[in-house]
Amino acid sequence: MPNAADLRSANRPDRERSPEIDEDVTGKELDRATQHQIKTLESKSAEWVARHLVMAGRLIDDEPELAFQHALAASRRGGRLAAVREAVGLTAYAAGHYGEALREFRTFRRISGSNVHLPVMADCERGLGRPDRALDVARSEEAQDLDAPGKVELAIVAAGARTDLGQLDAAVAELEIPQLDINRAFSYSPRLFRAYADALAAVGRDEESQKWSRQAVVAENALGQGVDQEPEIIDLGWDEEEEAREEAERRRMLDRASTASAPEAEAGAEAGAEVTAAAPAAPAAESARVTDAREAQDSSFDDQDADYFVSDDAESDQDSVEHDELEAAAPEEAGDDVLEDSNTLDDEERRD
């Protein structure tokens, strides 16, 4: 359906009509970087370009040809923006228009200075029947600056170009890159493992091919199929020595903790016995007063424990005091209580 709002195209029969935009599309669905570029346009053009780009992204997987038409419509008003030329290139590539895609990617590269689409450009050369040029792209200096996922994609394209030329052994060699690790899974590993398995099968190394095909499934299960995750390293191997070392270290830590806790328990019991033996018998009134004082002290400790979790000064918290200091302070406080009780008894006897 042509877009009735596209007055310029409607008034020019030689111009292609722009496709219709869904009513729920506002243009604000784009990422911030793309929106920032579009803001440099005049307001009406900016809204037009943004909405067509949203439609292009929405349709690229299911209806790539229609997505390509939306991207072209956006380029009619925002052709000087890198994001728009990128959208045209991606949709053209998805629709199989490799010549247009290659031209748009070159323009995007010239505007933005980015080589991120170098693997797709090499694949466009393959699509145009020029595998030699695809290999030239793979061997270029710009290819050395790609990140790990980009290098993997470019290696897969280079292997395909070698296959197009009938160089099957060279196709296997193209995929033997540092990212090809059977015991590690990254977000790009399943594709790389399967491409390597196909290359091995093409040269008759079926046993190895089956092993890599199985590992591709293992990698997918480890990463989570259909789940977008950050590229992170996941160990797919089995290291018995490492497991044994971890188990031995865990046992040593448990033994050390149990050995250290035994003397502390004995010292605590001895200190409690000494305090009990040193305290004299007191009248019922004095005993009740001491009990009230201890309860008040216990309640104050409870308050300090509660304040510990909100305090910024660890040195002022009771829980930050070393265990030995608390044990040393306990007999001294008990001795002060005994002296006060003794002085009180002497005063009462003198009055009697």
C-alpha positions in Angstrom: 0.0 0.0 0.0 1.4 3.4 -0.9 1.7 6.0 1.8 -0.9 8.7 1.2 1.0 11.1 3.4 3.9 11.0 1.0 2.7 14.1 -1.0 6.0 14.6 -2.8 5.9 11.1 -4.3 2.1 11.3 -4.9 2.6 14.5 -7.0 5.4 13.0 -9.0 4.3 9.9 -11.0 8.0 9.2 -11.8 8.8 8.8 -8.1 8.2 5.6 -6.2 5.5 5.8 -3.6 6.6 5.1 0.0 5.1 2.2 1.8 2.4 2.7 4.5 3.5 3.1 8.1 1.7 1.3 10.9 -0.4 3.5 13.1 1.3 2.4 16.3 4.7 3.5 15.1 5.9 6.9 16.6 9.6 6.9 15.8 10.5 7.0 19.4 11.2 3.3 19.4 14.7 3.9 17.9 17.8 3.8 20.1 19.2 7.0 21.5 22.2 7.2 19.1 20.0 7.0 16.1 17.5 9.5 17.5 20.4 11.9 18.1 21.4 11.7 14.5 17.8 12.2 13.3 17.4 15.4 15.5 19.7 17.2 13.1 16.9 17.1 10.5 13.9 19.4 10.1 11.1 18.3 12.5 8.7 16.9 9.9 11.5 15.1 8.0 12.9 13.8 11.3 9.6 12.2 12.2 9.2 10.8 8.7 12.7 9.2 8.7 12.3 7.8 12.3 9.0 6.1 11.6 10.3 4.5 8.4 13.4 3.3 10.1 11.2 1.7 12.8 9.2 -0.1 10.1 12.4 -1.2 8.4 13.6 -2.8 11.6 10.3 -4.4 12.3 10.0 -6.1 8.9 13.6 -7.0 8.1 13.4 -10.6 9.2 9.9 -11.5 7.9 9.5 -9.2 4.9 13.0 -7.9 3.9 11.9 -6.5 0.6 9.2 -4.3 2.2 11.8 -3.4 4.9 14.1 -2.3 2.1 11.4 0.0 0.7 10.9 1.6 4.1 14.7 2.2 4.4 14.7 3.8 0.9 11.8 6.0 1.9 13.8 7.2 5.0 16.9 7.8 2.8 14.9 10.2 0.6 14.8 12.7 3.5 17.8 11.6 5.6 20.3 10.2 3.1 23.2 12.1 4.7 22.8 10.3 8.0 25.0 7.3 8.8 22.2 5.4 10.5 19.9 5.8 7.5 22.6 4.5 5.1 23.3 1.6 7.4 19.6 0.7 7.5 19.4 0.8 3.7 22.5 -1.5 3.5 21.2 -4.0 6.0 17.7 -4.3 4.4 19.2 -4.5 0.9 21.5 -7.3 2.1 18.6 -9.1 3.7 16.5 -8.8 0.5 19.4 -10.1 -1.7 20.2 -6.8 -3.4 23.9 -7.2 -2.9 25.0 -4.4 -5.2 22.9 -1.8 -3.5 23.9 -3.2 -0.1 27.6 -2.9 -0.9 27.2 0.6 -2.1 25.3 1.7 1.0 27.8 0.0 3.3 30.6 1.9 1.6 28.8 5.1 2.1 28.1 4.3 5.7 31.8 3.5 6.2 32.8 6.8 4.6 30.4 8.9 6.8 30.9 7.1 10.1 34.5 5.8 9.8 33.4 2.5 11.2 34.4 -0.9 9.8 31.8 -2.9 11.7 30.1 -4.1 8.5 33.2 -5.3 6.9 32.2 -9.0 7.1 28.8 -8.2 5.4 30.6 -6.3 2.7 32.8 -9.3 2.0 29.7 -11.5 1.9 28.1 -9.1 -0.6 31.2 -9.6 -2.8 30.5 -13.3 -2.6 26.8 -12.7 -3.5 27.9 -10.8 -6.6 30.1 -13.8 -7.6 33.4 -12.3 -6.7 34.9 -14.6 -4.0 38.4 -13.2 -4.8 37.4 -9.7 -3.7 35.8 -11.2 -0.6 39.2 -12.7 0.3 40.8 -9.3 -0.3 38.5 -7.8 2.2 39.3 -10.5 4.7 43.0 -9.8 4.3 42.7 -6.0 4.5 44.3 -4.0 7.3 40.9 -2.8 8.4 40.0 -6.4 9.2 42.6 -6.5 11.9 40.8 -3.9 13.9 37.5 -5.9 14.2 36.4 -7.2 17.6 36.2 -10.9 18.3 32.6 -11.4 16.9 33.6 -9.5 13.8 36.7 -11.6 13.2 34.6 -14.7 13.6 32.0 -13.5 11.0 34.7 -12.5 8.6 36.5 -15.9 9.0 33.2 -17.7 8.2 32.8 -15.5 5.0 36.4 -16.2 4.0 35.8 -19.9 4.4 32.7 -19.7 2.2 34.8 -17.8 -0.4 37.4 -20.5 -0.4 34.6 -23.1 -0.8 33.3 -21.1 -3.8 36.8 -21.3 -5.3 37.0 -25.1 -4.7 39.7 -24.7 -2.1 38.2 -26.9 0.6 41.4 -27.5 2.7 42.0 -23.7 2.7 38.4 -23.2 3.9 39.2 -25.4 7.0 42.3 -23.3 7.6 40.4 -20.0 7.4 38.3 -21.1 10.4 41.2 -22.2 12.6 41.4 -18.9 14.4 42.1 -18.2 18.1 38.3 -17.9 18.8 37.9 -21.6 17.8 38.1 -23.2 21.3 36.2 -26.4 21.9 36.2 -25.8 25.7 35.0 -22.2 25.7 31.6 -20.9 24.6 31.0 -17.3 23.5 27.9 -15.8 21.9 29.4 -16.5 18.4 30.7 -20.0 19.2 27.8 -22.0 17.9 28.0 -20.5 14.4 31.7 -20.9 14.3 31.5 -24.5 15.5 29.0 -25.4 12.9 30.8 -23.7 10.1 34.0 -25.6 11.1 32.0 -28.8 11.2 30.7 -28.2 7.7 34.2 -27.4 6.4 35.6 -30.6 8.0 32.8 -32.7 6.4 33.5 -31.2 3.0 37.1 -32.6 3.2 36.0 -36.0 4.5 36.9 -35.6 8.1 33.5 -36.9 9.3 34.5 -38.0 12.8 35.9 -34.5 13.7 32.9 -32.9 12.0 30.5 -34.8 14.2 32.4 -33.8 17.3 32.2 -30.1 16.5 28.6 -30.4 15.6 27.9 -31.9 19.0 29.9 -29.2 20.7 27.9 -26.6 18.9 24.8 -28.0 20.6 26.6 -28.0 24.0 27.5 -24.3 23.5 24.0 -23.4 22.7 22.7 -25.1 25.8 25.3 -23.4 27.9 24.6 -20.0 26.5 20.8 -20.4 26.5 19.0 -20.7 23.3 16.9 -17.7 22.3 18.3 -15.6 25.2 20.3 -12.4 24.6 23.3 -12.5 26.8 26.5 -10.6 27.1 29.4 -12.4 25.4 30.9 -14.1 28.4 33.3 -17.0 28.8 31.7 -20.3 29.9 34.0 -23.3 30.6 32.7 -26.3 28.8 35.6 -28.6 29.7 36.1 -30.9 32.6 39.2 -30.3 34.7 39.6 -33.0 37.4 42.8 -31.6 38.8 41.3 -28.2 39.3 38.3 -29.8 41.1 40.5 -31.8 43.3 42.5 -28.7 44.3 39.4 -26.8 45.1 38.1 -29.6 47.3 41.4 -29.9 49.2 41.4 -26.1 49.8 37.9 -26.2 51.1 38.8 -29.0 53.5 41.8 -27.1 54.8 39.7 -24.0 55.5 37.2 -26.1 57.4 39.9 -27.8 59.5 41.6 -24.4 60.2 38.3 -22.9 61.3 37.5 -25.8 63.7 41.0 -25.7 65.1 40.8 -22.0 65.8 37.4 -22.2 67.4 38.4 -24.8 70.1 40.9 -22.7 72.1 38.5 -19.7 72.0 35.7 -21.8 73.5 38.0 -23.1 76.2 39.3 -19.6 77.0 35.7 -18.3 77.3 34.7 -21.1 79.7 37.8 -20.4 81.9 37.0 -16.7 82.0 33.4 -17.3 83.0 34.5 -19.6 85.8 37.0 -17.0 87.2 34.3 -14.3 87.2 31.9 -16.6 89.0 34.5 -17.6 91.7 35.5 -14.0 92.3 32.0 -12.6 92.9 31.1 -12.7 96.6 27.7 -13.5 98.0 25.5 -10.4 98.2 22.2 -9.6 99.9 19.0 -10.1 97.9 18.6 -6.4 97.3 22.2 -6.0 96.0 21.7 -9.1 93.8 18.6 -7.6 92.3 20.3 -4.3 91.7 23.2 -6.0 90.0 20.7 -8.0 87.9 19.0 -4.8 86.8 22.3 -3.3 85.9 23.2 -6.3 83.8 19.8 -6.2 82.1 20.3 -2.5 81.3 23.7 -3.3 80.0 22.4 -6.1 77.8 19.7 -3.8 76.4 22.3 -1.2 75.6 24.3 -3.9 73.7 21.2 -4.8 71.8 20.8 -1.1 70.7 24.5 -1.0 69.7 24.0 -4.2 67.6 21.1 -2.6 65.8 23.0 0.6 65.2 26.0 -1.3 63.8 24.2 -1.9 60.5 23.6 1.8 59.9 26.8 3.3 61.3 29.5 4.6 59.1 32.1 4.5 61.8 33.1 0.9 62.5 35.4 1.8 65.3 32.4 3.0 67.4 30.4 -0.2 67.0 30.5 -2.9 69.7 30.6 -5.6 67.0 33.8 -4.1 65.6 35.7 -4.8 68.9 38.0 -7.8 68.9 36.8 -10.9 70.8 39.9 -10.9 73.0 39.3 -7.3 74.1 35.7 -8.1 75.1 36.9 -11.0 77.2 39.6 -8.9 78.9 37.1 -6.2 79.7 34.6 -8.5 81.3 36.7 -9.4 84.4 37.6 -5.8 84.9 34.0 -4.7 84.9 33.0 -7.5 87.3 35.9 -6.4 89.6 34.6 -2.9 89.7 31.1 -4.1 90.6 32.6 -6.2 93.5 34.5 -3.2 94.9 31.4 -1.0 94.8 29.3 -3.7 96.6 32.1 -4.1 99.3 32.3 -0.4 100.0 28.5 -0.3 100.4 28.6 -3.1 103.0 31.4 -1.4 105.0 29.4 1.8 105.2 26.3 0.0 106.5 28.3 -1.9 109.1 29.8 1.4 110.5 26.3 2.9 110.7 25.1 -0.1 112.7 
